Amino acid sequence: KSGQKQGDMLLVVPEGSFAVRLGNEASIKQKVKVKNGIFYSLAFSAARTCAQEERLNVSVSPNSEPKDWGMLPMQTMYSSDGWDSYSWGFLAESTEIEIVIHNPGVQEDSACGPVIDSVGLKALYPPKRTRANMLKNGNFEEGPYV
């Protein structure tokens, strides 16, 4: 919950009042109906809760590529509020998929672990060239962030 203290650290949630903290070996899993053969972008905000090296493992199943997952390091936070936005793209290979955001870490302090908020899923359609603009997606209106 936003405003909650964890040790000496005050947790601030960027969107709404609640977020999810992933402890050691914890996961967020969600089944979603999608269109087979379409590219999607999974976007979310994440923050570290401790000064330890943290990582997130993002995966989608079913997936024909073995061990096809994204390992996102969370060593440096670039925003002034301590939250960074991440986006991970994938090709849907079924009409129903399972998305997993996993904290693979085994930290010494069990109160540590990344906090996840503002998860969104967006279909990415290939941009088309128009007569008005020689570049496909010249104004960058299509992109991974929701």
CNS distance restraints for C-alpha pairs under 8 A (distance, minus, plus):
assign (resid   1 and name CA) (resid  11 and name CA) 7.58 0.50 0.50
assign (resid   1 and name CA) (resid  13 and name CA) 7.49 0.50 0.50
assign (resid   1 and name CA) (resid  17 and name CA) 5.83 0.50 0.50
assign (resid   1 and name CA) (resid  18 and name CA) 4.65 0.50 0.50
assign (resid   1 and name CA) (resid  19 and name CA) 6.55 0.50 0.50
assign (resid   2 and name CA) (resid  11 and name CA) 5.71 0.50 0.50
assign (resid   2 and name CA) (resid  12 and name CA) 4.91 0.50 0.50
assign (resid   2 and name CA) (resid  13 and name CA) 5.10 0.50 0.50
assign (resid   2 and name CA) (resid  17 and name CA) 5.18 0.50 0.50
assign (resid   2 and name CA) (resid  18 and name CA) 5.93 0.50 0.50
assign (resid   2 and name CA) (resid  19 and name CA) 7.72 0.50 0.50
assign (resid   3 and name CA) (resid  10 and name CA) 6.01 0.50 0.50
assign (resid   3 and name CA) (resid  11 and name CA) 5.39 0.50 0.50
assign (resid   3 and name CA) (resid  12 and name CA) 5.63 0.50 0.50
assign (resid   3 and name CA) (resid  13 and name CA) 7.86 0.50 0.50
assign (resid   4 and name CA) (resid  10 and name CA) 5.94 0.50 0.50
assign (resid   4 and name CA) (resid  11 and name CA) 5.53 0.50 0.50
assign (resid   4 and name CA) (resid  12 and name CA) 7.78 0.50 0.50
assign (resid   5 and name CA) (resid   9 and name CA) 5.62 0.50 0.50
assign (resid   5 and name CA) (resid  10 and name CA) 4.48 0.50 0.50
assign (resid   5 and name CA) (resid  11 and name CA) 6.05 0.50 0.50
assign (resid   6 and name CA) (resid  10 and name CA) 6.28 0.50 0.50
assign (resid   6 and name CA) (resid  11 and name CA) 7.15 0.50 0.50
assign (resid   6 and name CA) (resid 111 and name CA) 7.73 0.50 0.50
assign (resid   9 and name CA) (resid  49 and name CA) 7.62 0.50 0.50
assign (resid  13 and name CA) (resid  17 and name CA) 6.15 0.50 0.50
assign (resid  13 and name CA) (resid  18 and name CA) 6.44 0.50 0.50
assign (resid  13 and name CA) (resid  19 and name CA) 6.47 0.50 0.50
assign (resid  13 and name CA) (resid 117 and name CA) 7.42 0.50 0.50
assign (resid  14 and name CA) (resid  83 and name CA) 7.58 0.50 0.50
assign (resid  14 and name CA) (resid 117 and name CA) 7.60 0.50 0.50
assign (resid  15 and name CA) (resid 117 and name CA) 7.17 0.50 0.50
assign (resid  15 and name CA) (resid 118 and name CA) 6.51 0.50 0.50
assign (resid  18 and name CA) (resid 117 and name CA) 7.69 0.50 0.50
assign (resid  19 and name CA) (resid 115 and name CA) 6.50 0.50 0.50
assign (resid  19 and name CA) (resid 116 and name CA) 5.77 0.50 0.50
assign (resid  19 and name CA) (resid 117 and name CA) 4.95 0.50 0.50
assign (resid  20 and name CA) (resid 115 and name CA) 5.43 0.50 0.50
assign (resid  20 and name CA) (resid 116 and name CA) 5.19 0.50 0.50
assign (resid  20 and name CA) (resid 117 and name CA) 6.62 0.50 0.50
assign (resid  21 and name CA) (resid 113 and name CA) 6.22 0.50 0.50
assign (resid  21 and name CA) (resid 114 and name CA) 5.68 0.50 0.50
assign (resid  21 and name CA) (resid 115 and name CA) 4.12 0.50 0.50
assign (resid  21 and name CA) (resid 116 and name CA) 6.24 0.50 0.50
assign (resid  22 and name CA) (resid  26 and name CA) 5.24 0.50 0.50
assign (resid  22 and name CA) (resid  27 and name CA) 6.56 0.50 0.50
assign (resid  22 and name CA) (resid  28 and name CA) 7.99 0.50 0.50
assign (resid  22 and name CA) (resid 102 and name CA) 7.56 0.50 0.50
assign (resid  22 and name CA) (resid 103 and name CA) 6.13 0.50 0.50
assign (resid  22 and name CA) (resid 113 and name CA) 5.26 0.50 0.50
assign (resid  22 and name CA) (resid 114 and name CA) 5.61 0.50 0.50
assign (resid  22 and name CA) (resid 115 and name CA) 6.20 0.50 0.50
assign (resid  22 and name CA) (resid 116 and name CA) 7.62 0.50 0.50
assign (resid  23 and name CA) (resid 103 and name CA) 6.94 0.50 0.50
assign (resid  23 and name CA) (resid 110 and name CA) 6.52 0.50 0.50
assign (resid  23 and name CA) (resid 111 and name CA) 6.86 0.50 0.50
assign (resid  23 and name CA) (resid 112 and name CA) 6.42 0.50 0.50
assign (resid  23 and name CA) (resid 113 and name CA) 4.86 0.50 0.50
assign (resid  23 and name CA) (resid 114 and name CA) 7.44 0.50 0.50
assign (resid  24 and name CA) (resid 103 and name CA) 6.30 0.50 0.50
assign (resid  24 and name CA) (resid 104 and name CA) 6.69 0.50 0.50
assign (resid  24 and name CA) (resid 105 and name CA) 5.52 0.50 0.50
assign (resid  24 and name CA) (resid 106 and name CA) 5.13 0.50 0.50
assign (resid  24 and name CA) (resid 107 and name CA) 6.57 0.50 0.50
assign (resid  24 and name CA) (resid 110 and name CA) 6.58 0.50 0.50
assign (resid  24 and name CA) (resid 112 and name CA) 7.90 0.50 0.50
assign (resid  24 and name CA) (resid 113 and name CA) 6.73 0.50 0.50
assign (resid  25 and name CA) (resid 102 and name CA) 6.92 0.50 0.50
assign (resid  25 and name CA) (resid 103 and name CA) 5.33 0.50 0.50
assign (resid  25 and name CA) (resid 104 and name CA) 4.98 0.50 0.50
assign (resid  25 and name CA) (resid 105 and name CA) 6.13 0.50 0.50
assign (resid  25 and name CA) (resid 106 and name CA) 6.77 0.50 0.50
assign (resid  26 and name CA) (resid 102 and name CA) 5.88 0.50 0.50
assign (resid  26 and name CA) (resid 103 and name CA) 5.52 0.50 0.50
assign (resid  26 and name CA) (resid 104 and name CA) 7.38 0.50 0.50
assign (resid  27 and name CA) (resid 100 and name CA) 6.52 0.50 0.50
assign (resid  27 and name CA) (resid 101 and name CA) 5.55 0.50 0.50
assign (resid  27 and name CA) (resid 102 and name CA) 4.20 0.50 0.50
assign (resid  27 and name CA) (resid 103 and name CA) 6.28 0.50 0.50
assign (resid  28 and name CA) (resid  99 and name CA) 7.98 0.50 0.50
assign (resid  28 and name CA) (resid 100 and name CA) 5.60 0.50 0.50
assign (resid  28 and name CA) (resid 101 and name CA) 5.18 0.50 0.50
assign (resid  28 and name CA) (resid 102 and name CA) 6.43 0.50 0.50
assign (resid  29 and name CA) (resid  98 and name CA) 6.70 0.50 0.50
assign (resid  29 and name CA) (resid  99 and name CA) 5.63 0.50 0.50
assign (resid  29 and name CA) (resid 100 and name CA) 4.58 0.50 0.50
assign (resid  29 and name CA) (resid 101 and name CA) 6.71 0.50 0.50
assign (resid  30 and name CA) (resid  98 and name CA) 5.53 0.50 0.50
assign (resid  30 and name CA) (resid  99 and name CA) 5.36 0.50 0.50
assign (resid  30 and name CA) (resid 100 and name CA) 6.77 0.50 0.50
assign (resid  31 and name CA) (resid  96 and name CA) 6.76 0.50 0.50
assign (resid  31 and name CA) (resid  97 and name CA) 5.57 0.50 0.50
assign (resid  31 and name CA) (resid  98 and name CA) 4.29 0.50 0.50
assign (resid  31 and name CA) (resid  99 and name CA) 6.35 0.50 0.50
assign (resid  32 and name CA) (resid  96 and name CA) 5.60 0.50 0.50
assign (resid  32 and name CA) (resid  97 and name CA) 5.46 0.50 0.50
assign (resid  32 and name CA) (resid  98 and name CA) 6.31 0.50 0.50
assign (resid  32 and name CA) (resid  99 and name CA) 7.62 0.50 0.50
assign (resid  33 and name CA) (resid  95 and name CA) 5.62 0.50 0.50
assign (resid  33 and name CA) (resid  96 and name CA) 4.41 0.50 0.50
assign (resid  33 and name CA) (resid  97 and name CA) 6.49 0.50 0.50
assign (resid  34 and name CA) (resid  92 and name CA) 7.11 0.50 0.50
assign (resid  34 and name CA) (resid  94 and name CA) 7.43 0.50 0.50
assign (resid  34 and name CA) (resid  95 and name CA) 5.00 0.50 0.50
assign (resid  34 and name CA) (resid  96 and name CA) 5.83 0.50 0.50
assign (resid  34 and name CA) (resid  97 and name CA) 7.20 0.50 0.50
assign (resid  35 and name CA) (resid  92 and name CA) 6.87 0.50 0.50
assign (resid  35 and name CA) (resid  94 and name CA) 7.19 0.50 0.50
assign (resid  35 and name CA) (resid  95 and name CA) 5.30 0.50 0.50
assign (resid  36 and name CA) (resid  92 and name CA) 5.20 0.50 0.50
assign (resid  36 and name CA) (resid  93 and name CA) 5.29 0.50 0.50
assign (resid  36 and name CA) (resid  94 and name CA) 4.81 0.50 0.50
assign (resid  36 and name CA) (resid  95 and name CA) 5.08 0.50 0.50
assign (resid  37 and name CA) (resid  91 and name CA) 6.23 0.50 0.50
assign (resid  37 and name CA) (resid  92 and name CA) 5.34 0.50 0.50
assign (resid  37 and name CA) (resid  93 and name CA) 5.85 0.50 0.50
assign (resid  37 and name CA) (resid  94 and name CA) 7.56 0.50 0.50
assign (resid  38 and name CA) (resid  91 and name CA) 5.79 0.50 0.50
assign (resid  38 and name CA) (resid  92 and name CA) 5.64 0.50 0.50
assign (resid  38 and name CA) (resid 123 and name CA) 6.86 0.50 0.50
assign (resid  38 and name CA) (resid 124 and name CA) 7.16 0.50 0.50
assign (resid  38 and name CA) (resid 125 and name CA) 7.41 0.50 0.50
assign (resid  39 and name CA) (resid  89 and name CA) 6.98 0.50 0.50
assign (resid  39 and name CA) (resid  90 and name CA) 5.65 0.50 0.50
assign (resid  39 and name CA) (resid  91 and name CA) 4.37 0.50 0.50
assign (resid  39 and name CA) (resid  92 and name CA) 6.20 0.50 0.50
assign (resid  39 and name CA) (resid 123 and name CA) 6.02 0.50 0.50
assign (resid  39 and name CA) (resid 124 and name CA) 5.28 0.50 0.50
assign (resid  39 and name CA) (resid 125 and name CA) 7.03 0.50 0.50
assign (resid  40 and name CA) (resid  89 and name CA) 5.59 0.50 0.50
assign (resid  40 and name CA) (resid  90 and name CA) 5.48 0.50 0.50
assign (resid  40 and name CA) (resid  91 and name CA) 6.21 0.50 0.50
assign (resid  40 and name CA) (resid  92 and name CA) 7.07 0.50 0.50
assign (resid  40 and name CA) (resid 121 and name CA) 6.82 0.50 0.50
assign (resid  40 and name CA) (resid 122 and name CA) 5.52 0.50 0.50
assign (resid  40 and name CA) (resid 123 and name CA) 4.41 0.50 0.50
assign (resid  40 and name CA) (resid 124 and name CA) 5.28 0.50 0.50
assign (resid  41 and name CA) (resid  87 and name CA) 6.30 0.50 0.50
assign (resid  41 and name CA) (resid  88 and name CA) 5.54 0.50 0.50
assign (resid  41 and name CA) (resid  89 and name CA) 4.33 0.50 0.50
assign (resid  41 and name CA) (resid  90 and name CA) 6.52 0.50 0.50
assign (resid  41 and name CA) (resid 121 and name CA) 5.74 0.50 0.50
assign (resid  41 and name CA) (resid 122 and name CA) 5.22 0.50 0.50
assign (resid  41 and name CA) (resid 123 and name CA) 6.41 0.50 0.50
assign (resid  41 and name CA) (resid 124 and name CA) 6.77 0.50 0.50
assign (resid  41 and name CA) (resid 144 and name CA) 5.33 0.50 0.50
assign (resid  41 and name CA) (resid 145 and name CA) 7.27 0.50 0.50
assign (resid  42 and name CA) (resid  87 and name CA) 5.49 0.50 0.50
assign (resid  42 and name CA) (resid  88 and name CA) 5.19 0.50 0.50
assign (resid  42 and name CA) (resid  89 and name CA) 6.23 0.50 0.50
assign (resid  42 and name CA) (resid 119 and name CA) 7.27 0.50 0.50
assign (resid  42 and name CA) (resid 120 and name CA) 5.86 0.50 0.50
assign (resid  42 and name CA) (resid 121 and name CA) 4.70 0.50 0.50
assign (resid  42 and name CA) (resid 122 and name CA) 6.64 0.50 0.50
assign (resid  42 and name CA) (resid 144 and name CA) 7.63 0.50 0.50
assign (resid  42 and name CA) (resid 145 and name CA) 7.94 0.50 0.50
assign (resid  43 and name CA) (resid  85 and name CA) 7.06 0.50 0.50
assign (resid  43 and name CA) (resid  86 and name CA) 5.54 0.50 0.50
assign (resid  43 and name CA) (resid  87 and name CA) 4.21 0.50 0.50
assign (resid  43 and name CA) (resid  88 and name CA) 6.46 0.50 0.50
assign (resid  43 and name CA) (resid 118 and name CA) 7.81 0.50 0.50
assign (resid  43 and name CA) (resid 119 and name CA) 5.74 0.50 0.50
assign (resid  43 and name CA) (resid 120 and name CA) 5.23 0.50 0.50
assign (resid  43 and name CA) (resid 121 and name CA) 6.37 0.50 0.50
assign (resid  43 and name CA) (resid 144 and name CA) 7.23 0.50 0.50
assign (resid  43 and name CA) (resid 145 and name CA) 5.85 0.50 0.50
assign (resid  43 and name CA) (resid 146 and name CA) 6.44 0.50 0.50
assign (resid  44 and name CA) (resid  85 and name CA) 5.71 0.50 0.50
assign (resid  44 and name CA) (resid  86 and name CA) 5.50 0.50 0.50
assign (resid  44 and name CA) (resid  87 and name CA) 6.61 0.50 0.50
assign (resid  44 and name CA) (resid 116 and name CA) 7.01 0.50 0.50
assign (resid  44 and name CA) (resid 117 and name CA) 6.14 0.50 0.50
assign (resid  44 and name CA) (resid 118 and name CA) 5.21 0.50 0.50
assign (resid  44 and name CA) (resid 119 and name CA) 4.25 0.50 0.50
assign (resid  44 and name CA) (resid 120 and name CA) 6.25 0.50 0.50
assign (resid  45 and name CA) (resid  83 and name CA) 6.21 0.50 0.50
assign (resid  45 and name CA) (resid  84 and name CA) 5.47 0.50 0.50
assign (resid  45 and name CA) (resid  85 and name CA) 4.39 0.50 0.50
assign (resid  45 and name CA) (resid  86 and name CA) 6.17 0.50 0.50
assign (resid  45 and name CA) (resid 116 and name CA) 5.83 0.50 0.50
assign (resid  45 and name CA) (resid 117 and name CA) 5.13 0.50 0.50
assign (resid  45 and name CA) (resid 118 and name CA) 5.74 0.50 0.50
assign (resid  45 and name CA) (resid 119 and name CA) 6.95 0.50 0.50
assign (resid  46 and name CA) (resid  83 and name CA) 5.48 0.50 0.50
assign (resid  46 and name CA) (resid  84 and name CA) 5.54 0.50 0.50
assign (resid  46 and name CA) (resid  85 and name CA) 6.47 0.50 0.50
assign (resid  46 and name CA) (resid  86 and name CA) 7.50 0.50 0.50
assign (resid  46 and name CA) (resid 114 and name CA) 6.51 0.50 0.50
assign (resid  46 and name CA) (resid 115 and name CA) 5.48 0.50 0.50
assign (resid  46 and name CA) (resid 116 and name CA) 4.64 0.50 0.50
assign (resid  46 and name CA) (resid 117 and name CA) 6.30 0.50 0.50
assign (resid  47 and name CA) (resid  74 and name CA) 7.92 0.50 0.50
assign (resid  47 and name CA) (resid  77 and name CA) 7.51 0.50 0.50
assign (resid  47 and name CA) (resid  82 and name CA) 5.99 0.50 0.50
assign (resid  47 and name CA) (resid  83 and name CA) 4.70 0.50 0.50
assign (resid  47 and name CA) (resid  84 and name CA) 6.48 0.50 0.50
assign (resid  47 and name CA) (resid 114 and name CA) 5.58 0.50 0.50
assign (resid  47 and name CA) (resid 115 and name CA) 5.20 0.50 0.50
assign (resid  47 and name CA) (resid 116 and name CA) 6.82 0.50 0.50
assign (resid  48 and name CA) (resid  54 and name CA) 7.25 0.50 0.50
assign (resid  48 and name CA) (resid  74 and name CA) 7.12 0.50 0.50
assign (resid  48 and name CA) (resid  82 and name CA) 7.65 0.50 0.50
assign (resid  48 and name CA) (resid  83 and name CA) 7.92 0.50 0.50
assign (resid  48 and name CA) (resid 112 and name CA) 7.95 0.50 0.50
assign (resid  48 and name CA) (resid 113 and name CA) 6.56 0.50 0.50
assign (resid  48 and name CA) (resid 114 and name CA) 4.67 0.50 0.50
assign (resid  48 and name CA) (resid 115 and name CA) 6.37 0.50 0.50
assign (resid  49 and name CA) (resid 112 and name CA) 5.63 0.50 0.50
assign (resid  49 and name CA) (resid 113 and name CA) 5.93 0.50 0.50
assign (resid  49 and name CA) (resid 114 and name CA) 5.91 0.50 0.50
assign (resid  49 and name CA) (resid 115 and name CA) 7.05 0.50 0.50
assign (resid  50 and name CA) (resid 112 and name CA) 5.63 0.50 0.50
assign (resid  50 and name CA) (resid 113 and name CA) 7.23 0.50 0.50
assign (resid  52 and name CA) (resid  75 and name CA) 7.84 0.50 0.50
assign (resid  52 and name CA) (resid 107 and name CA) 7.95 0.50 0.50
assign (resid  53 and name CA) (resid  73 and name CA) 7.79 0.50 0.50
assign (resid  53 and name CA) (resid  74 and name CA) 6.76 0.50 0.50
assign (resid  53 and name CA) (resid  75 and name CA) 5.49 0.50 0.50
assign (resid  54 and name CA) (resid  73 and name CA) 6.29 0.50 0.50
assign (resid  54 and name CA) (resid  74 and name CA) 5.28 0.50 0.50
assign (resid  54 and name CA) (resid  75 and name CA) 6.40 0.50 0.50
assign (resid  54 and name CA) (resid 103 and name CA) 7.93 0.50 0.50
assign (resid  54 and name CA) (resid 105 and name CA) 6.75 0.50 0.50
assign (resid  54 and name CA) (resid 113 and name CA) 7.14 0.50 0.50
assign (resid  54 and name CA) (resid 114 and name CA) 7.06 0.50 0.50
assign (resid  55 and name CA) (resid  71 and name CA) 6.65 0.50 0.50
assign (resid  55 and name CA) (resid  72 and name CA) 5.52 0.50 0.50
assign (resid  55 and name CA) (resid  73 and name CA) 4.44 0.50 0.50
assign (resid  55 and name CA) (resid  74 and name CA) 5.41 0.50 0.50
assign (resid  55 and name CA) (resid  75 and name CA) 7.90 0.50 0.50
assign (resid  55 and name CA) (resid 103 and name CA) 6.40 0.50 0.50
assign (resid  55 and name CA) (resid 104 and name CA) 7.00 0.50 0.50
assign (resid  55 and name CA) (resid 105 and name CA) 6.95 0.50 0.50
assign (resid  56 and name CA) (resid  70 and name CA) 7.97 0.50 0.50
assign (resid  56 and name CA) (resid  71 and name CA) 5.71 0.50 0.50
assign (resid  56 and name CA) (resid  72 and name CA) 5.07 0.50 0.50
assign (resid  56 and name CA) (resid  73 and name CA) 6.52 0.50 0.50
assign (resid  56 and name CA) (resid  74 and name CA) 7.50 0.50 0.50
assign (resid  56 and name CA) (resid 101 and name CA) 6.67 0.50 0.50
assign (resid  56 and name CA) (resid 102 and name CA) 5.68 0.50 0.50
assign (resid  56 and name CA) (resid 103 and name CA) 5.06 0.50 0.50
assign (resid  56 and name CA) (resid 104 and name CA) 6.81 0.50 0.50
assign (resid  56 and name CA) (resid 114 and name CA) 7.99 0.50 0.50
assign (resid  57 and name CA) (resid  69 and name CA) 6.74 0.50 0.50
assign (resid  57 and name CA) (resid  70 and name CA) 5.64 0.50 0.50
assign (resid  57 and name CA) (resid  71 and name CA) 4.59 0.50 0.50
assign (resid  57 and name CA) (resid  72 and name CA) 6.30 0.50 0.50
assign (resid  57 and name CA) (resid 100 and name CA) 7.85 0.50 0.50
assign (resid  57 and name CA) (resid 101 and name CA) 5.82 0.50 0.50
assign (resid  57 and name CA) (resid 102 and name CA) 4.96 0.50 0.50
assign (resid  57 and name CA) (resid 103 and name CA) 6.26 0.50 0.50
assign (resid  57 and name CA) (resid 104 and name CA) 6.80 0.50 0.50
assign (resid  58 and name CA) (resid  69 and name CA) 5.69 0.50 0.50
assign (resid  58 and name CA) (resid  70 and name CA) 5.05 0.50 0.50
assign (resid  58 and name CA) (resid  71 and name CA) 6.46 0.50 0.50
assign (resid  58 and name CA) (resid  72 and name CA) 7.66 0.50 0.50
assign (resid  58 and name CA) (resid  88 and name CA) 7.83 0.50 0.50
assign (resid  58 and name CA) (resid  99 and name CA) 7.55 0.50 0.50
assign (resid  58 and name CA) (resid 100 and name CA) 5.75 0.50 0.50
assign (resid  58 and name CA) (resid 101 and name CA) 4.71 0.50 0.50
assign (resid  58 and name CA) (resid 102 and name CA) 6.35 0.50 0.50
assign (resid  59 and name CA) (resid  68 and name CA) 7.14 0.50 0.50
assign (resid  59 and name CA) (resid  69 and name CA) 4.64 0.50 0.50
assign (resid  59 and name CA) (resid  70 and name CA) 6.44 0.50 0.50
assign (resid  59 and name CA) (resid  99 and name CA) 5.95 0.50 0.50
assign (resid  59 and name CA) (resid 100 and name CA) 5.28 0.50 0.50
assign (resid  59 and name CA) (resid 101 and name CA) 6.75 0.50 0.50
assign (resid  60 and name CA) (resid  69 and name CA) 7.34 0.50 0.50
assign (resid  60 and name CA) (resid  90 and name CA) 7.77 0.50 0.50
assign (resid  60 and name CA) (resid  97 and name CA) 6.53 0.50 0.50
assign (resid  60 and name CA) (resid  98 and name CA) 5.58 0.50 0.50
assign (resid  60 and name CA) (resid  99 and name CA) 4.65 0.50 0.50
assign (resid  60 and name CA) (resid 100 and name CA) 6.34 0.50 0.50
assign (resid  61 and name CA) (resid  97 and name CA) 5.56 0.50 0.50
assign (resid  61 and name CA) (resid  98 and name CA) 5.29 0.50 0.50
assign (resid  61 and name CA) (resid  99 and name CA) 6.81 0.50 0.50
assign (resid  62 and name CA) (resid  93 and name CA) 6.62 0.50 0.50
assign (resid  62 and name CA) (resid  94 and name CA) 6.91 0.50 0.50
assign (resid  62 and name CA) (resid  97 and name CA) 6.21 0.50 0.50
assign (resid  62 and name CA) (resid  98 and name CA) 7.29 0.50 0.50
assign (resid  63 and name CA) (resid  68 and name CA) 7.45 0.50 0.50
assign (resid  63 and name CA) (resid  93 and name CA) 6.43 0.50 0.50
assign (resid  64 and name CA) (resid  93 and name CA) 7.77 0.50 0.50
assign (resid  70 and name CA) (resid  88 and name CA) 7.53 0.50 0.50
assign (resid  77 and name CA) (resid  82 and name CA) 5.84 0.50 0.50
assign (resid  77 and name CA) (resid  83 and name CA) 6.64 0.50 0.50
assign (resid  77 and name CA) (resid  84 and name CA) 6.14 0.50 0.50
assign (resid  78 and name CA) (resid  82 and name CA) 7.21 0.50 0.50
assign (resid  78 and name CA) (resid  83 and name CA) 7.67 0.50 0.50
assign (resid  78 and name CA) (resid  84 and name CA) 6.42 0.50 0.50
assign (resid  79 and name CA) (resid  83 and name CA) 5.97 0.50 0.50
assign (resid  79 and name CA) (resid  84 and name CA) 6.01 0.50 0.50
assign (resid  87 and name CA) (resid 144 and name CA) 6.23 0.50 0.50
assign (resid  87 and name CA) (resid 145 and name CA) 6.40 0.50 0.50
assign (resid  88 and name CA) (resid 144 and name CA) 7.73 0.50 0.50
assign (resid  89 and name CA) (resid 144 and name CA) 7.40 0.50 0.50
assign (resid  92 and name CA) (resid  97 and name CA) 7.40 0.50 0.50
assign (resid 103 and name CA) (resid 113 and name CA) 7.32 0.50 0.50
assign (resid 103 and name CA) (resid 114 and name CA) 7.49 0.50 0.50
assign (resid 105 and name CA) (resid 113 and name CA) 7.98 0.50 0.50
assign (resid 107 and name CA) (resid 112 and name CA) 6.95 0.50 0.50
assign (resid 107 and name CA) (resid 113 and name CA) 7.93 0.50 0.50
assign (resid 120 and name CA) (resid 146 and name CA) 6.20 0.50 0.50
assign (resid 121 and name CA) (resid 146 and name CA) 7.03 0.50 0.50
assign (resid 122 and name CA) (resid 144 and name CA) 7.32 0.50 0.50
assign (resid 122 and name CA) (resid 145 and name CA) 7.80 0.50 0.50
assign (resid 122 and name CA) (resid 146 and name CA) 6.22 0.50 0.50
assign (resid 124 and name CA) (resid 142 and name CA) 7.28 0.50 0.50
assign (resid 124 and name CA) (resid 143 and name CA) 7.20 0.50 0.50
assign (resid 124 and name CA) (resid 144 and name CA) 7.24 0.50 0.50
assign (resid 125 and name CA) (resid 142 and name CA) 7.85 0.50 0.50
assign (resid 127 and name CA) (resid 136 and name CA) 5.66 0.50 0.50
assign (resid 127 and name CA) (resid 137 and name CA) 5.56 0.50 0.50
assign (resid 127 and name CA) (resid 142 and name CA) 7.12 0.50 0.50
assign (resid 128 and name CA) (resid 136 and name CA) 5.58 0.50 0.50
assign (resid 128 and name CA) (resid 137 and name CA) 7.17 0.50 0.50
assign (resid 129 and name CA) (resid 133 and name CA) 6.79 0.50 0.50
assign (resid 129 and name CA) (resid 134 and name CA) 6.29 0.50 0.50
assign (resid 129 and name CA) (resid 135 and name CA) 6.26 0.50 0.50
assign (resid 129 and name CA) (resid 136 and name CA) 4.68 0.50 0.50
assign (resid 129 and name CA) (resid 137 and name CA) 7.43 0.50 0.50
assign (resid 130 and name CA) (resid 134 and name CA) 6.69 0.50 0.50
assign (resid 130 and name CA) (resid 136 and name CA) 7.53 0.50 0.50
assign (resid 133 and name CA) (resid 138 and name CA) 6.78 0.50 0.50
assign (resid 134 and name CA) (resid 138 and name CA) 7.73 0.50 0.50
assign (resid 137 and name CA) (resid 141 and name CA) 6.42 0.50 0.50
assign (resid 137 and name CA) (resid 142 and name CA) 6.50 0.50 0.50
